[in-house]
Amino acid sequence: MIEEAEIALRNYDWMLRHRGLDHVGLDWDSHTLVWGDGGSDLEDLCRPGFTPATEVS
């Protein structure tokens, strides 16, 4: 698995586990990770440090 994919999966897993399956979604048309009243570009999932699961020290 490429590193970028693993980071994205770790971040998405963290979001689901800590915000809840009913409160996190992917909007493919707008390329947005949606949660609560906001969201983020899907590319943020590939960013180390986006969630505590991929924090860089």
N, C-alpha and C positions, 0 to 999 in steps of 0.2 A: 504494500500500500504506500502511496506517495505521502510524504510528510504533510502536505497541505490538506489532503483528504482526512488524515488522522486528526489533525487539529480541528477541522470543521466538525467532524463527528464527535469529538470530545466536547467541544463548545455546545453543540446542539443537544447532546445528552445531558450536559449540566443544566441547560435552560429548561429542558423538559422535567428533569428531576426536582428542580428548585422552584420553578414557576408553575408547573403543572401542565399536563397534556391539554387541558381545556383552555389554557391561557397562552399557549404558544402555537404559532402556525407559520406556514410558508405560503406566501402569495407569489406564485410563479410568474404571473403576468407582470407584476411590478418589481419583481426581483427583490422582495422584502421579507425579512424575518419579522413577524408581527407578534407583539406581546403587550398586554395592558392597553394603554391608550396611545402607544407609539410603536416604534419598530426601528429596524436598522437594515441597511443594505445587506443582501445575502453574502457579499464578499467579506463582511465583518466576521462571519463564522470562521473564515480561514486565517484570521489574525490571532497570533499568539497573544494571550493576555485579555482577550475579549471577555472571558469568564475566568473564575478562579481555577477551573480545570486545566487551563493552559497558561497560567501565570509564568512569567519569565523572571528568574532571579538574578 
